[in-house]
Amino acid sequence: MKEPRADTIRNIAVVSYTGAGKTSLTEALLYTAGVIPAMGSVVNGTTVSDFEPEEVHRKITVSSSVLHVDWKDTTFNLVDTPGALSFLGEARTVLRAVDGVLIVLGASSGMRTELEKIWSTIQELHLPCLLFVNELDKERTAWEPGLAECEKALEFEGLPSTIPIGAESRLERVVDIITGTAYRSSKDSNK
């Protein structure tokens, strides 16, 4: 395997509160990139990042884990961090060692205190940030209210780069508004 050049490596913290879907999102990214042959499940205790017995039993991330993904010409080291308030110190420590942050917002849960606390550290460290609104396939969810709530609570203005087509059980595609390309999910392949 070829060693990546330092200028092609991106260390990204994946942060949020417990239950927003951080671990499931990182699992999906690993699967989509071809790193793993099948997606694991938090419920079944089969994810790559939550492997400690306490994590499998509690079905939450207790300690951070680094996941390696090569995508095109870039190596991404994704750090799946704990989301529970009692483990927030670990997530804050990880933020001091990364190049950027991926915040996961559960559309059905909205903003929570944990995100506000993590956001203060992100701001203090001047880290670039992406917001991923998750759970859009659940009932009574939409991305606009989640983004608006986040913008208000964290005092920032978001700029969507993708938007979903359809909602809830009919959510089938997302559109990259920069390129105008629509992507369809294949339920059979789990991608």
C-alpha positions as CSV (number, residue, x, y, z in Angstrom):
1,M,0.0,0.0,0.0
2,K,1.3,3.4,-1.0
3,E,2.0,5.9,1.9
4,P,-0.2,9.0,1.6
5,R,1.5,12.4,1.4
6,A,0.9,14.7,4.4
7,D,-0.9,17.2,2.2
8,T,-3.5,14.6,1.1
9,I,-4.5,13.6,4.7
10,R,-7.6,15.1,6.4
11,N,-8.3,14.4,10.0
12,I,-12.0,15.0,10.6
13,A,-13.9,14.8,14.0
14,V,-17.4,13.5,13.8
15,V,-19.3,15.1,16.7
16,S,-22.8,15.4,18.1
17,Y,-25.0,14.1,20.9
18,T,-25.8,10.5,21.7
19,G,-28.3,9.1,19.2
20,A,-27.8,11.6,16.4
21,G,-26.3,8.9,14.2
22,K,-22.5,9.6,14.2
23,T,-21.5,6.0,14.3
24,S,-24.1,4.9,11.7
25,L,-22.9,7.7,9.4
26,T,-19.2,6.7,9.7
27,E,-20.3,3.1,9.1
28,A,-22.1,4.2,5.9
29,L,-19.1,6.2,4.8
30,L,-16.8,3.2,5.3
31,Y,-19.2,1.0,3.3
32,T,-19.7,3.5,0.5
33,A,-15.9,3.8,0.1
34,G,-15.5,0.0,-0.1
35,V,-13.6,-0.2,3.2
36,I,-16.1,-2.8,4.7
37,P,-18.1,-5.3,2.8
38,A,-21.4,-4.7,4.7
39,M,-22.7,-2.1,7.0
40,G,-22.7,-2.9,10.7
41,S,-25.4,-1.9,13.1
42,V,-25.3,0.0,16.4
43,V,-28.3,-2.0,17.6
44,N,-26.6,-5.3,16.8
45,G,-23.2,-4.2,18.1
46,T,-21.5,-4.9,14.8
47,T,-20.1,-1.4,13.9
48,V,-16.4,-0.9,13.2
49,S,-16.0,2.0,15.7
50,D,-18.1,0.8,18.7
51,F,-16.3,-2.5,19.6
52,E,-15.6,-2.2,23.3
53,P,-17.9,-4.4,25.4
54,E,-19.4,-1.3,27.2
55,E,-20.2,0.3,23.9
56,V,-21.8,-2.8,22.5
57,H,-23.9,-3.2,25.7
58,R,-24.9,0.5,26.0
59,K,-25.3,1.0,22.3
60,I,-23.4,4.3,22.5
61,T,-19.8,5.5,21.8
62,V,-17.8,5.6,25.0
63,S,-14.3,6.3,23.6
64,S,-13.2,7.8,20.3
65,S,-12.1,5.6,17.5
66,V,-10.2,6.5,14.2
67,L,-11.6,5.2,11.0
68,H,-9.5,5.3,7.8
69,V,-11.1,6.0,4.4
70,D,-9.3,6.7,1.1
71,W,-11.5,8.6,-1.3
72,K,-10.2,9.7,-4.7
73,D,-6.8,11.3,-3.9
74,T,-7.5,12.1,-0.3
75,T,-7.0,10.0,2.9
76,F,-9.6,10.8,5.5
77,N,-9.1,9.8,9.2
78,L,-12.6,10.1,10.7
79,V,-12.7,10.2,14.5
80,D,-16.0,8.9,15.8
81,T,-16.4,10.7,19.1
82,P,-18.6,10.1,22.2
83,G,-21.8,12.2,22.3
84,A,-22.9,11.8,25.9
85,L,-22.4,14.8,28.2
86,S,-20.3,12.7,30.6
87,F,-17.8,11.9,27.8
88,L,-17.8,15.4,26.3
89,G,-14.2,16.1,27.5
90,E,-13.0,13.4,25.1
91,A,-14.7,14.9,22.1
92,R,-13.2,18.3,23.0
93,T,-9.8,16.8,23.2
94,V,-10.1,15.3,19.8
95,L,-11.0,18.7,18.3
96,R,-7.5,19.9,19.2
97,A,-6.0,17.3,16.9
98,V,-8.1,17.5,13.7
99,D,-8.3,19.6,10.6
100,G,-12.1,19.9,10.5
101,V,-15.4,18.8,12.0
102,L,-18.5,17.0,10.7
103,I,-21.4,17.8,13.0
104,V,-24.3,15.3,12.9
105,L,-27.7,16.7,13.7
106,G,-30.6,14.3,14.2
107,A,-33.6,15.8,12.4
108,S,-36.0,14.2,14.9
109,S,-34.0,15.4,17.9
110,G,-32.9,18.9,16.9
111,M,-30.5,20.9,18.8
112,R,-29.2,19.7,22.2
113,T,-26.9,21.1,24.9
114,E,-24.0,18.8,23.9
115,L,-23.8,20.5,20.5
116,E,-23.7,24.0,22.0
117,K,-20.9,22.9,24.3
118,I,-18.9,21.3,21.4
119,W,-19.6,24.3,19.2
120,S,-17.9,26.7,21.6
121,T,-14.7,24.6,21.3
122,I,-15.0,24.4,17.5
123,Q,-15.3,28.2,17.4
124,E,-12.4,28.7,19.9
125,L,-10.1,26.6,17.6
126,H,-11.4,28.2,14.4
127,L,-12.1,24.8,12.8
128,P,-13.9,24.5,9.5
129,C,-17.2,22.7,9.9
130,L,-19.8,20.7,7.9
131,L,-23.3,20.0,9.3
132,F,-25.0,16.8,8.3
133,V,-28.7,16.6,9.0
134,N,-29.5,12.9,9.7
135,E,-32.7,10.9,10.1
136,L,-34.5,12.5,7.2
137,D,-36.2,9.1,6.5
138,K,-38.0,9.2,9.8
139,E,-41.6,10.4,10.3
140,R,-42.2,14.2,10.7
141,T,-38.7,15.2,9.8
142,A,-37.3,17.8,7.4
143,W,-33.9,19.4,7.0
144,E,-35.0,23.0,7.0
145,P,-36.2,23.2,10.6
146,G,-33.1,21.4,11.8
147,L,-30.8,23.8,10.0
148,A,-32.7,26.8,11.1
149,E,-32.7,25.7,14.8
150,C,-28.9,25.0,14.5
151,E,-28.3,28.4,12.9
152,K,-30.2,30.2,15.7
153,A,-28.7,28.3,18.6
154,L,-25.1,28.3,17.4
155,E,-25.3,31.8,15.7
156,F,-24.1,30.9,12.2
157,E,-25.5,31.0,8.7
158,G,-25.5,27.6,7.0
159,L,-25.1,27.1,3.2
160,P,-26.7,23.8,2.0
161,S,-24.6,21.9,-0.5
162,T,-27.0,19.1,-0.9
163,I,-30.8,18.9,-0.4
164,P,-33.1,15.9,-0.2
165,I,-35.8,15.0,-2.8
166,G,-38.8,13.5,-1.1
167,A,-39.4,13.1,2.6
168,E,-39.7,10.4,5.3
169,S,-40.3,7.0,3.7
170,R,-40.3,8.5,0.2
171,L,-36.8,10.0,0.7
172,E,-34.9,8.5,-2.3
173,R,-32.5,11.1,-3.6
174,V,-30.3,14.0,-2.7
175,V,-29.2,16.7,-5.1
176,D,-25.7,18.2,-5.0
177,I,-26.7,21.8,-5.6
178,I,-23.2,22.8,-6.6
179,T,-23.0,20.3,-9.5
180,G,-26.8,19.8,-10.0
181,T,-26.3,16.0,-9.8
182,A,-29.0,13.9,-8.2
183,Y,-28.0,10.8,-6.3
184,R,-30.4,7.9,-5.7
185,S,-30.2,5.5,-2.8
186,S,-30.3,1.8,-3.6
187,K,-32.2,0.1,-0.8
188,D,-31.0,-3.3,-2.1
189,S,-27.3,-2.5,-1.9
190,N,-27.7,-0.4,1.3
191,K,-25.8,2.5,-0.4
